[in-house]
Amino acid sequence: MTDGTTGGRPGRGDTGPDRTKLIITGGAAAVLLAIIGGTGGWMLAGDHARQDKVASDAIDAPTPTPAVRSSPPRERPKPTVSASPSSSPSQSQPSGLTVPDLVGLDFEEARDELRKLGLGWQLIFGSGDSSSVRSTDPAPGTPVRRGVTVKVNVAGAAPPNEVPDLVGEACNEAGAELVEDGFSPRYPNGRSGTVTRQQPVSGTVGRWNDVVQLWCGAPQSEEDSAPAP
C-alpha cells in the first residue's frame, strides 16, 4: 500500500473529494456575488432614475404666479376753469371782417354797404344840411364780427320821411319795411299776427329814425270793426 507520497513529495492525493468540494463552494460563492452585484446595480440604477424623474417633474411643474394686488385707479382731479373777463365780440371771435371806410358817403349808401357785410347800423344825425357820413364807431379798419352794430355819425340833420301804411300786413314784415324806410319799429303787445293798428298813422310826415308803433294780433272781423248803433 502507498500513503500518497512518492519520492518524498506528496502525490496527487489532493484531488480527492475535499478539493472538489472547495472548488464547487468557491464557484457558488462567485455566482452569488455576481447576482448580489447585479441586483445592487439594478437597485442603484432604479434609484437614480426615480431621482431624475423627480427633478424633471420639479422643472416642468408650472411656477405659481404671485397674486398681484391691484388698487382702484385714482380719480384725477378735474381742472378748474377760471372765469375770464368778458371781452368784446370783435376780440373774442375774429372773423377777418373789418369796418369799411364810410366817411364822405351819403348815409343811405353807407347803410347799404353795412347791410351787405352783415353789419348793423345806427344813424346819428347832426344839425347841418349835409347828408354825408362824418365818422363811424368803431373806426374804419377795426376788426368786427357779423351782426355788430356800427354807429354812423351823419353831418346833417335827419331828412323828412313819410310813414307807410302797414295795417293788415304780417307784423314781422311790417317791422322790416319800417326799418328799410328809415323808421324804428316798436311792438307794444308783441310781434305775433298782423298789424291791427299803427301810430303815427300812414301818410304822416316824420323824419328818419322816428319811432312807429305797431299793434299786432288776430285781424278784427267786420262785426268787431263796425261801429255800435
Secondary structure, DSSP 4 states (H G I P E B T S, - for coil): ---SEETTEE-SGGGSHHHHHHHHHHHHHHHHHHHHHHHHHHHHHHHHHHHHHHHHHHHHSPPPPPP---PPPPPPPPPP-PPPPP--HHHHS--SEE----TTSBHHHHHHHHHHTT-EEEEE--SBS--BEEEEESPTT-EE-TT-EEEEEESBPPPEEEPPP-TTSBHHHHHHHHHHTT-EEE-TT-S-SEEEEEESPTT-EEETT-EEEEEEESPPPHHHHSPP-
